[in-house]
Amino acid sequence: MLMKAVQISAPGSGFELVAREIPKPGENDVLIMVEACGICHGDAIVKEGHFPGIQYPRIPGHEVIGIVSETGAHAGNWKKGQRVGVGWYGGYCLECTACLSGNFEECENTLTTGISTDGGYAEYMTAHSEALVAIPEELDSVEGAPLICAGRTTFGALRGSIARAGDLVAIQGLGGLGHIAVQFANRMGFKTVAVSRGKDKEALAYRLGAHIFIDSTACDTAAELKKMGGARVILGTAPSGKSISGIFGGLARGGQLIIVAVPRDTIQIHPGMLFGGGTLGGSVGGSIEEALNFSVLTKVTPMVEVFPLEKAAEAYEKMMSSKVLFRSVLKMSS
């Protein structure tokens, strides 16, 4: 049987809608009937060939929610009809020295969904059983898809930070990652500051849970944060090295600036600024299960624009140009 899929045939090429055979799951895999797949900046890795060794054609997509359609002989306890999610982590290679020794967390060739394996820009996909997460019944598949990656990343960074309830936490950027991060920061009990260019998103920032809004075009953001005592944590969700460089000085003594979106330009920080004990680091980790459960419990909901699979190219371009409010999601007709 055939399915519809959108693939990239070569680095830098466009999205190609094709008919492909529905894949067969291996003995450790499941076949998933995809319900929704979020579009993420990470998909540009496949689109532009930014990672060595990608085998083309490749189907992108690593924010996937769907229904188990078929299971391999050794796919664990996953059952047909169960709703599951698949994120960036695609499983172990099961072939390297670490895997053969049973040290799966040290896998030398960790698989990445939509990069080393075909992803969710398709009506069906296969996934390793160990890469799956169960989806809470209360979570809508379309709204939940961005939580698989964007939600996991922002939740994991905030939860793993040094901030504690009552601390001042600033969210730099109010886009696809930032609008979710503001909700998480509020629900975690942080005094939440939303930082964005211009005032067009001010009302939205307050609706999402921000206690304070800063228009970075109208003032020195770092100085404003310092007036408040400094931020215990700043979460960098906008991929702008210039913006991140400018806000670093707004940290409280010993604070953290955590980047969750890779900037397109260089970050420049004077070494003297580090003597206040502030640190700069990145984070892409976190538990999908914990992010999903927390989102359901506290009603954190991504704002999404829905597209059919056939309009994957349009959805991707709107995401890359920041013209979507705030996450593009492909919804399968099947």
Contacts in CASP RR format, 6 or more apart in sequence:
PFRMAT RR
TARGET T0000
AUTHOR 0000-0000-0000
METHOD contacts of the structure
MODEL  1
MLMKAVQISAPGSGFELVAREIPKPGENDVLIMVEACGICHGDAIVKEGH
FPGIQYPRIPGHEVIGIVSETGAHAGNWKKGQRVGVGWYGGYCLECTACL
SGNFEECENTLTTGISTDGGYAEYMTAHSEALVAIPEELDSVEGAPLICA
GRTTFGALRGSIARAGDLVAIQGLGGLGHIAVQFANRMGFKTVAVSRGKD
KEALAYRLGAHIFIDSTACDTAAELKKMGGARVILGTAPSGKSISGIFGG
LARGGQLIIVAVPRDTIQIHPGMLFGGGTLGGSVGGSIEEALNFSVLTKV
TPMVEVFPLEKAAEAYEKMMSSKVLFRSVLKMSS
1 21 0 8 1.000
1 22 0 8 1.000
2 19 0 8 1.000
2 20 0 8 1.000
2 21 0 8 1.000
2 22 0 8 1.000
3 19 0 8 1.000
3 20 0 8 1.000
3 21 0 8 1.000
3 22 0 8 1.000
3 122 0 8 1.000
3 123 0 8 1.000
3 124 0 8 1.000
4 17 0 8 1.000
4 18 0 8 1.000
4 19 0 8 1.000
4 122 0 8 1.000
4 123 0 8 1.000
4 309 0 8 1.000
4 310 0 8 1.000
5 17 0 8 1.000
5 18 0 8 1.000
5 19 0 8 1.000
5 20 0 8 1.000
5 59 0 8 1.000
5 118 0 8 1.000
5 121 0 8 1.000
5 122 0 8 1.000
5 123 0 8 1.000
5 309 0 8 1.000
6 15 0 8 1.000
6 16 0 8 1.000
6 17 0 8 1.000
6 18 0 8 1.000
6 59 0 8 1.000
6 60 0 8 1.000
6 121 0 8 1.000
6 122 0 8 1.000
6 309 0 8 1.000
6 312 0 8 1.000
6 313 0 8 1.000
7 15 0 8 1.000
7 16 0 8 1.000
7 18 0 8 1.000
7 20 0 8 1.000
7 57 0 8 1.000
7 58 0 8 1.000
7 59 0 8 1.000
7 121 0 8 1.000
8 14 0 8 1.000
8 15 0 8 1.000
8 16 0 8 1.000
8 46 0 8 1.000
8 47 0 8 1.000
8 56 0 8 1.000
8 57 0 8 1.000
8 58 0 8 1.000
8 59 0 8 1.000
8 60 0 8 1.000
9 16 0 8 1.000
9 56 0 8 1.000
9 57 0 8 1.000
10 56 0 8 1.000
10 57 0 8 1.000
11 47 0 8 1.000
11 48 0 8 1.000
11 49 0 8 1.000
11 54 0 8 1.000
11 56 0 8 1.000
12 47 0 8 1.000
12 48 0 8 1.000
12 49 0 8 1.000
14 47 0 8 1.000
14 313 0 8 1.000
15 47 0 8 1.000
15 121 0 8 1.000
15 312 0 8 1.000
15 313 0 8 1.000
15 316 0 8 1.000
16 57 0 8 1.000
17 309 0 8 1.000
17 310 0 8 1.000
17 312 0 8 1.000
18 57 0 8 1.000
20 122 0 8 1.000
22 31 0 8 1.000
22 123 0 8 1.000
22 124 0 8 1.000
23 31 0 8 1.000
23 118 0 8 1.000
23 124 0 8 1.000
23 125 0 8 1.000
23 126 0 8 1.000
24 31 0 8 1.000
24 70 0 8 1.000
24 126 0 8 1.000
25 31 0 8 1.000
25 70 0 8 1.000
25 71 0 8 1.000
25 72 0 8 1.000
25 75 0 8 1.000
25 126 0 8 1.000
26 72 0 8 1.000
26 126 0 8 1.000
27 72 0 8 1.000
27 73 0 8 1.000
27 74 0 8 1.000
27 75 0 8 1.000
28 72 0 8 1.000
28 74 0 8 1.000
28 75 0 8 1.000
28 94 0 8 1.000
28 128 0 8 1.000
28 129 0 8 1.000
28 130 0 8 1.000
29 71 0 8 1.000
29 72 0 8 1.000
29 75 0 8 1.000
29 126 0 8 1.000
29 127 0 8 1.000
29 128 0 8 1.000
29 129 0 8 1.000
30 68 0 8 1.000
30 69 0 8 1.000
30 70 0 8 1.000
30 71 0 8 1.000
30 72 0 8 1.000
30 75 0 8 1.000
30 78 0 8 1.000
30 84 0 8 1.000
30 126 0 8 1.000
30 127 0 8 1.000
30 129 0 8 1.000
30 132 0 8 1.000
31 68 0 8 1.000
31 69 0 8 1.000
31 70 0 8 1.000
31 71 0 8 1.000
31 124 0 8 1.000
31 125 0 8 1.000
31 126 0 8 1.000
32 64 0 8 1.000
32 66 0 8 1.000
32 67 0 8 1.000
32 68 0 8 1.000
32 69 0 8 1.000
32 84 0 8 1.000
32 85 0 8 1.000
32 86 0 8 1.000
32 124 0 8 1.000
32 125 0 8 1.000
32 126 0 8 1.000
32 127 0 8 1.000
33 66 0 8 1.000
33 67 0 8 1.000
33 68 0 8 1.000
33 69 0 8 1.000
33 123 0 8 1.000
33 124 0 8 1.000
33 332 0 8 1.000
33 334 0 8 1.000
34 64 0 8 1.000
34 65 0 8 1.000
34 66 0 8 1.000
34 120 0 8 1.000
34 122 0 8 1.000
34 123 0 8 1.000
34 124 0 8 1.000
34 125 0 8 1.000
34 332 0 8 1.000
35 65 0 8 1.000
35 66 0 8 1.000
35 67 0 8 1.000
35 83 0 8 1.000
35 141 0 8 1.000
35 142 0 8 1.000
35 331 0 8 1.000
35 332 0 8 1.000
36 64 0 8 1.000
36 65 0 8 1.000
36 66 0 8 1.000
36 141 0 8 1.000
36 142 0 8 1.000
36 144 0 8 1.000
36 145 0 8 1.000
36 329 0 8 1.000
36 330 0 8 1.000
36 331 0 8 1.000
36 332 0 8 1.000
37 61 0 8 1.000
37 63 0 8 1.000
37 64 0 8 1.000
37 65 0 8 1.000
37 119 0 8 1.000
37 120 0 8 1.000
37 121 0 8 1.000
37 145 0 8 1.000
37 329 0 8 1.000
37 330 0 8 1.000
37 332 0 8 1.000
38 61 0 8 1.000
38 63 0 8 1.000
38 64 0 8 1.000
38 145 0 8 1.000
38 146 0 8 1.000
38 148 0 8 1.000
38 149 0 8 1.000
38 327 0 8 1.000
38 328 0 8 1.000
38 329 0 8 1.000
38 330 0 8 1.000
39 61 0 8 1.000
39 63 0 8 1.000
39 312 0 8 1.000
39 315 0 8 1.000
39 316 0 8 1.000
39 319 0 8 1.000
39 327 0 8 1.000
39 328 0 8 1.000
39 329 0 8 1.000
39 330 0 8 1.000
40 61 0 8 1.000
40 62 0 8 1.000
40 63 0 8 1.000
40 146 0 8 1.000
40 149 0 8 1.000
40 150 0 8 1.000
40 319 0 8 1.000
41 239 0 8 1.000
41 261 0 8 1.000
41 262 0 8 1.000
41 319 0 8 1.000
41 320 0 8 1.000
42 62 0 8 1.000
43 60 0 8 1.000
43 61 0 8 1.000
43 62 0 8 1.000
43 114 0 8 1.000
43 316 0 8 1.000
44 50 0 8 1.000
44 320 0 8 1.000
45 51 0 8 1.000
45 54 0 8 1.000
45 115 0 8 1.000
46 54 0 8 1.000
46 58 0 8 1.000
46 60 0 8 1.000
46 114 0 8 1.000
46 115 0 8 1.000
47 60 0 8 1.000
47 316 0 8 1.000
51 115 0 8 1.000
54 115 0 8 1.000
54 116 0 8 1.000
58 114 0 8 1.000
58 115 0 8 1.000
58 118 0 8 1.000
59 114 0 8 1.000
59 118 0 8 1.000
59 119 0 8 1.000
59 120 0 8 1.000
59 121 0 8 1.000
59 122 0 8 1.000
59 125 0 8 1.000
60 114 0 8 1.000
60 115 0 8 1.000
60 119 0 8 1.000
60 120 0 8 1.000
60 121 0 8 1.000
61 113 0 8 1.000
61 114 0 8 1.000
61 119 0 8 1.000
61 120 0 8 1.000
61 121 0 8 1.000
62 86 0 8 1.000
62 87 0 8 1.000
62 88 0 8 1.000
62 112 0 8 1.000
62 113 0 8 1.000
62 114 0 8 1.000
62 115 0 8 1.000
62 119 0 8 1.000
62 120 0 8 1.000
62 148 0 8 1.000
62 149 0 8 1.000
63 87 0 8 1.000
63 145 0 8 1.000
63 146 0 8 1.000
63 148 0 8 1.000
63 149 0 8 1.000
63 150 0 8 1.000
63 329 0 8 1.000
64 85 0 8 1.000
64 86 0 8 1.000
64 87 0 8 1.000
64 113 0 8 1.000
64 119 0 8 1.000
64 120 0 8 1.000
64 125 0 8 1.000
64 127 0 8 1.000
64 145 0 8 1.000
64 148 0 8 1.000
65 83 0 8 1.000
65 84 0 8 1.000
65 85 0 8 1.000
65 135 0 8 1.000
65 141 0 8 1.000
65 144 0 8 1.000
65 145 0 8 1.000
65 148 0 8 1.000
66 83 0 8 1.000
66 84 0 8 1.000
66 85 0 8 1.000
66 135 0 8 1.000
66 141 0 8 1.000
67 81 0 8 1.000
67 82 0 8 1.000
67 83 0 8 1.000
67 84 0 8 1.000
68 78 0 8 1.000
68 79 0 8 1.000
68 80 0 8 1.000
68 81 0 8 1.000
68 82 0 8 1.000
68 83 0 8 1.000
68 84 0 8 1.000
69 80 0 8 1.000
69 81 0 8 1.000
69 124 0 8 1.000
70 80 0 8 1.000
71 78 0 8 1.000
71 79 0 8 1.000
71 80 0 8 1.000
71 129 0 8 1.000
72 129 0 8 1.000
74 129 0 8 1.000
75 129 0 8 1.000
76 129 0 8 1.000
78 84 0 8 1.000
78 129 0 8 1.000
78 132 0 8 1.000
82 134 0 8 1.000
83 134 0 8 1.000
83 135 0 8 1.000
83 137 0 8 1.000
83 141 0 8 1.000
84 127 0 8 1.000
84 132 0 8 1.000
84 133 0 8 1.000
84 134 0 8 1.000
84 135 0 8 1.000
85 132 0 8 1.000
85 133 0 8 1.000
85 134 0 8 1.000
85 135 0 8 1.000
85 148 0 8 1.000
85 288 0 8 1.000
86 113 0 8 1.000
86 119 0 8 1.000
86 120 0 8 1.000
86 125 0 8 1.000
86 127 0 8 1.000
86 131 0 8 1.000
86 132 0 8 1.000
86 133 0 8 1.000
86 148 0 8 1.000
87 113 0 8 1.000
87 131 0 8 1.000
87 133 0 8 1.000
87 148 0 8 1.000
87 149 0 8 1.000
87 152 0 8 1.000
87 288 0 8 1.000
88 112 0 8 1.000
88 113 0 8 1.000
88 149 0 8 1.000
88 284 0 8 1.000
89 110 0 8 1.000
89 111 0 8 1.000
89 112 0 8 1.000
89 113 0 8 1.000
89 131 0 8 1.000
90 110 0 8 1.000
90 111 0 8 1.000
90 112 0 8 1.000
90 113 0 8 1.000
90 116 0 8 1.000
90 117 0 8 1.000
90 127 0 8 1.000
90 128 0 8 1.000
90 131 0 8 1.000
91 107 0 8 1.000
91 110 0 8 1.000
91 111 0 8 1.000
91 128 0 8 1.000
91 130 0 8 1.000
91 131 0 8 1.000
92 99 0 8 1.000
92 104 0 8 1.000
92 107 0 8 1.000
92 110 0 8 1.000
92 111 0 8 1.000
92 128 0 8 1.000
92 130 0 8 1.000
93 99 0 8 1.000
93 107 0 8 1.000
93 108 0 8 1.000
93 109 0 8 1.000
93 110 0 8 1.000
93 111 0 8 1.000
94 100 0 8 1.000
95 109 0 8 1.000
96 107 0 8 1.000
96 108 0 8 1.000
96 109 0 8 1.000
97 108 0 8 1.000
98 104 0 8 1.000
98 106 0 8 1.000
98 107 0 8 1.000
98 108 0 8 1.000
99 107 0 8 1.000
99 108 0 8 1.000
104 130 0 8 1.000
109 116 0 8 1.000
111 117 0 8 1.000
111 128 0 8 1.000
111 131 0 8 1.000
113 119 0 8 1.000
113 120 0 8 1.000
113 127 0 8 1.000
113 131 0 8 1.000
114 120 0 8 1.000
117 126 0 8 1.000
117 127 0 8 1.000
118 125 0 8 1.000
118 126 0 8 1.000
119 125 0 8 1.000
120 330 0 8 1.000
121 309 0 8 1.000
121 312 0 8 1.000
121 330 0 8 1.000
122 309 0 8 1.000
123 309 0 8 1.000
123 332 0 8 1.000
123 334 0 8 1.000
133 148 0 8 1.000
133 288 0 8 1.000
133 289 0 8 1.000
133 292 0 8 1.000
134 289 0 8 1.000
135 141 0 8 1.000
135 144 0 8 1.000
135 292 0 8 1.000
136 292 0 8 1.000
136 293 0 8 1.000
136 296 0 8 1.000
138 296 0 8 1.000
139 147 0 8 1.000
139 292 0 8 1.000
139 295 0 8 1.000
139 296 0 8 1.000
142 304 0 8 1.000
142 306 0 8 1.000
142 329 0 8 1.000
142 331 0 8 1.000
143 301 0 8 1.000
143 302 0 8 1.000
143 304 0 8 1.000
144 292 0 8 1.000
144 295 0 8 1.000
144 302 0 8 1.000
145 304 0 8 1.000
145 327 0 8 1.000
145 329 0 8 1.000
146 176 0 8 1.000
146 180 0 8 1.000
146 302 0 8 1.000
146 304 0 8 1.000
146 327 0 8 1.000
146 329 0 8 1.000
147 180 0 8 1.000
147 288 0 8 1.000
147 291 0 8 1.000
147 292 0 8 1.000
147 295 0 8 1.000
147 300 0 8 1.000
147 302 0 8 1.000
148 288 0 8 1.000
148 292 0 8 1.000
150 176 0 8 1.000
150 177 0 8 1.000
150 180 0 8 1.000
150 302 0 8 1.000
150 327 0 8 1.000
151 177 0 8 1.000
151 180 0 8 1.000
151 184 0 8 1.000
151 291 0 8 1.000
151 295 0 8 1.000
151 302 0 8 1.000
152 285 0 8 1.000
152 286 0 8 1.000
152 287 0 8 1.000
152 288 0 8 1.000
152 291 0 8 1.000
153 177 0 8 1.000
153 260 0 8 1.000
153 283 0 8 1.000
153 284 0 8 1.000
153 285 0 8 1.000
153 286 0 8 1.000
154 177 0 8 1.000
154 178 0 8 1.000
154 180 0 8 1.000
154 181 0 8 1.000
154 184 0 8 1.000
154 235 0 8 1.000
154 237 0 8 1.000
154 260 0 8 1.000
155 184 0 8 1.000
155 286 0 8 1.000
155 290 0 8 1.000
155 291 0 8 1.000
155 294 0 8 1.000
155 295 0 8 1.000
156 283 0 8 1.000
156 285 0 8 1.000
156 286 0 8 1.000
156 287 0 8 1.000
156 290 0 8 1.000
156 291 0 8 1.000
157 181 0 8 1.000
157 235 0 8 1.000
157 258 0 8 1.000
157 260 0 8 1.000
157 282 0 8 1.000
157 283 0 8 1.000
157 285 0 8 1.000
157 286 0 8 1.000
158 169 0 8 1.000
158 181 0 8 1.000
158 184 0 8 1.000
158 185 0 8 1.000
158 188 0 8 1.000
158 190 0 8 1.000
158 233 0 8 1.000
158 235 0 8 1.000
159 188 0 8 1.000
159 286 0 8 1.000
159 290 0 8 1.000
160 283 0 8 1.000
161 169 0 8 1.000
161 232 0 8 1.000
161 233 0 8 1.000
161 235 0 8 1.000
161 256 0 8 1.000
161 258 0 8 1.000
162 232 0 8 1.000
162 233 0 8 1.000
162 255 0 8 1.000
162 256 0 8 1.000
163 169 0 8 1.000
163 188 0 8 1.000
163 190 0 8 1.000
163 232 0 8 1.000
163 233 0 8 1.000
163 256 0 8 1.000
164 232 0 8 1.000
165 188 0 8 1.000
165 189 0 8 1.000
165 190 0 8 1.000
166 189 0 8 1.000
166 190 0 8 1.000
166 191 0 8 1.000
167 190 0 8 1.000
167 191 0 8 1.000
167 232 0 8 1.000
167 233 0 8 1.000
168 190 0 8 1.000
168 191 0 8 1.000
168 193 0 8 1.000
168 225 0 8 1.000
168 228 0 8 1.000
168 229 0 8 1.000
168 230 0 8 1.000
168 231 0 8 1.000
168 232 0 8 1.000
168 252 0 8 1.000
169 185 0 8 1.000
169 190 0 8 1.000
169 191 0 8 1.000
169 192 0 8 1.000
169 193 0 8 1.000
169 231 0 8 1.000
169 232 0 8 1.000
169 233 0 8 1.000
169 234 0 8 1.000
169 235 0 8 1.000
170 192 0 8 1.000
170 193 0 8 1.000
170 194 0 8 1.000
170 195 0 8 1.000
170 214 0 8 1.000
170 225 0 8 1.000
170 231 0 8 1.000
170 233 0 8 1.000
170 234 0 8 1.000
170 235 0 8 1.000
170 247 0 8 1.000
170 250 0 8 1.000
171 178 0 8 1.000
171 181 0 8 1.000
171 182 0 8 1.000
171 185 0 8 1.000
171 192 0 8 1.000
171 193 0 8 1.000
171 194 0 8 1.000
171 195 0 8 1.000
171 210 0 8 1.000
171 234 0 8 1.000
171 235 0 8 1.000
171 236 0 8 1.000
171 237 0 8 1.000
172 195 0 8 1.000
172 221 0 8 1.000
172 234 0 8 1.000
172 235 0 8 1.000
172 236 0 8 1.000
172 237 0 8 1.000
172 238 0 8 1.000
172 243 0 8 1.000
172 244 0 8 1.000
172 247 0 8 1.000
173 194 0 8 1.000
173 195 0 8 1.000
173 196 0 8 1.000
173 197 0 8 1.000
173 236 0 8 1.000
173 237 0 8 1.000
173 238 0 8 1.000
173 243 0 8 1.000
174 182 0 8 1.000
174 194 0 8 1.000
174 195 0 8 1.000
174 196 0 8 1.000
174 201 0 8 1.000
174 204 0 8 1.000
174 205 0 8 1.000
174 237 0 8 1.000
175 237 0 8 1.000
175 238 0 8 1.000
175 322 0 8 1.000
175 326 0 8 1.000
176 237 0 8 1.000
176 302 0 8 1.000
176 326 0 8 1.000
176 327 0 8 1.000
177 237 0 8 1.000
177 260 0 8 1.000
177 261 0 8 1.000
178 235 0 8 1.000
178 237 0 8 1.000
178 238 0 8 1.000
178 326 0 8 1.000
179 204 0 8 1.000
179 208 0 8 1.000
179 302 0 8 1.000
179 303 0 8 1.000
179 326 0 8 1.000
180 300 0 8 1.000
180 302 0 8 1.000
180 326 0 8 1.000
181 235 0 8 1.000
181 237 0 8 1.000
181 260 0 8 1.000
182 192 0 8 1.000
182 194 0 8 1.000
182 205 0 8 1.000
182 208 0 8 1.000
182 209 0 8 1.000
182 210 0 8 1.000
183 208 0 8 1.000
183 209 0 8 1.000
183 298 0 8 1.000
183 300 0 8 1.000
183 301 0 8 1.000
184 294 0 8 1.000
184 300 0 8 1.000
185 192 0 8 1.000
185 235 0 8 1.000
186 192 0 8 1.000
186 208 0 8 1.000
186 209 0 8 1.000
186 210 0 8 1.000
186 211 0 8 1.000
187 294 0 8 1.000
187 298 0 8 1.000
187 300 0 8 1.000
190 233 0 8 1.000
191 211 0 8 1.000
191 212 0 8 1.000
192 209 0 8 1.000
192 210 0 8 1.000
192 211 0 8 1.000
192 212 0 8 1.000
193 210 0 8 1.000
193 211 0 8 1.000
193 212 0 8 1.000
193 213 0 8 1.000
193 214 0 8 1.000
193 225 0 8 1.000
193 228 0 8 1.000
193 231 0 8 1.000
194 201 0 8 1.000
194 205 0 8 1.000
194 208 0 8 1.000
194 210 0 8 1.000
194 212 0 8 1.000
194 213 0 8 1.000
194 214 0 8 1.000
195 213 0 8 1.000
195 214 0 8 1.000
195 216 0 8 1.000
195 221 0 8 1.000
195 247 0 8 1.000
196 202 0 8 1.000
196 205 0 8 1.000
196 213 0 8 1.000
196 214 0 8 1.000
196 215 0 8 1.000
196 216 0 8 1.000
197 215 0 8 1.000
197 216 0 8 1.000
197 217 0 8 1.000
198 215 0 8 1.000
198 216 0 8 1.000
198 217 0 8 1.000
198 218 0 8 1.000
199 215 0 8 1.000
199 218 0 8 1.000
202 213 0 8 1.000
202 215 0 8 1.000
205 213 0 8 1.000
206 213 0 8 1.000
212 228 0 8 1.000
214 221 0 8 1.000
214 224 0 8 1.000
214 225 0 8 1.000
216 243 0 8 1.000
216 247 0 8 1.000
221 246 0 8 1.000
221 247 0 8 1.000
221 250 0 8 1.000
222 246 0 8 1.000
222 247 0 8 1.000
222 248 0 8 1.000
222 249 0 8 1.000
222 250 0 8 1.000
223 250 0 8 1.000
225 231 0 8 1.000
225 234 0 8 1.000
225 247 0 8 1.000
225 249 0 8 1.000
225 250 0 8 1.000
225 251 0 8 1.000
226 249 0 8 1.000
226 250 0 8 1.000
229 252 0 8 1.000
230 250 0 8 1.000
230 251 0 8 1.000
230 252 0 8 1.000
231 250 0 8 1.000
231 251 0 8 1.000
231 252 0 8 1.000
231 255 0 8 1.000
232 251 0 8 1.000
232 252 0 8 1.000
232 255 0 8 1.000
232 256 0 8 1.000
233 255 0 8 1.000
233 256 0 8 1.000
233 257 0 8 1.000
233 258 0 8 1.000
234 247 0 8 1.000
234 248 0 8 1.000
234 250 0 8 1.000
234 251 0 8 1.000
234 256 0 8 1.000
234 257 0 8 1.000
234 258 0 8 1.000
235 258 0 8 1.000
235 260 0 8 1.000
236 244 0 8 1.000
236 247 0 8 1.000
236 257 0 8 1.000
236 258 0 8 1.000
236 259 0 8 1.000
236 260 0 8 1.000
236 261 0 8 1.000
237 260 0 8 1.000
237 261 0 8 1.000
238 244 0 8 1.000
238 261 0 8 1.000
239 261 0 8 1.000
239 262 0 8 1.000
239 263 0 8 1.000
239 264 0 8 1.000
240 263 0 8 1.000
240 264 0 8 1.000
240 265 0 8 1.000
241 263 0 8 1.000
241 264 0 8 1.000
241 265 0 8 1.000
241 266 0 8 1.000
241 267 0 8 1.000
241 268 0 8 1.000
242 265 0 8 1.000
244 257 0 8 1.000
244 259 0 8 1.000
244 263 0 8 1.000
244 267 0 8 1.000
245 267 0 8 1.000
245 268 0 8 1.000
245 269 0 8 1.000
247 257 0 8 1.000
248 257 0 8 1.000
248 269 0 8 1.000
248 273 0 8 1.000
248 280 0 8 1.000
249 273 0 8 1.000
251 257 0 8 1.000
251 278 0 8 1.000
253 276 0 8 1.000
253 277 0 8 1.000
253 278 0 8 1.000
254 276 0 8 1.000
254 277 0 8 1.000
254 278 0 8 1.000
254 279 0 8 1.000
255 277 0 8 1.000
255 278 0 8 1.000
255 279 0 8 1.000
256 278 0 8 1.000
256 279 0 8 1.000
256 280 0 8 1.000
256 281 0 8 1.000
257 278 0 8 1.000
257 279 0 8 1.000
257 280 0 8 1.000
257 281 0 8 1.000
258 281 0 8 1.000
258 282 0 8 1.000
258 283 0 8 1.000
259 280 0 8 1.000
259 281 0 8 1.000
259 282 0 8 1.000
259 283 0 8 1.000
260 282 0 8 1.000
260 283 0 8 1.000
260 284 0 8 1.000
267 280 0 8 1.000
269 280 0 8 1.000
294 300 0 8 1.000
295 301 0 8 1.000
302 326 0 8 1.000
302 327 0 8 1.000
303 325 0 8 1.000
303 326 0 8 1.000
303 327 0 8 1.000
304 326 0 8 1.000
304 327 0 8 1.000
304 328 0 8 1.000
304 329 0 8 1.000
305 315 0 8 1.000
305 318 0 8 1.000
305 324 0 8 1.000
305 325 0 8 1.000
305 327 0 8 1.000
305 328 0 8 1.000
305 329 0 8 1.000
306 329 0 8 1.000
306 330 0 8 1.000
306 331 0 8 1.000
307 314 0 8 1.000
307 315 0 8 1.000
307 328 0 8 1.000
307 329 0 8 1.000
307 330 0 8 1.000
307 331 0 8 1.000
308 330 0 8 1.000
308 331 0 8 1.000
308 333 0 8 1.000
309 330 0 8 1.000
309 331 0 8 1.000
309 332 0 8 1.000
309 333 0 8 1.000
312 330 0 8 1.000
315 324 0 8 1.000
315 328 0 8 1.000
315 329 0 8 1.000
315 330 0 8 1.000
316 328 0 8 1.000
317 323 0 8 1.000
318 324 0 8 1.000
318 328 0 8 1.000
319 327 0 8 1.000
319 328 0 8 1.000
END
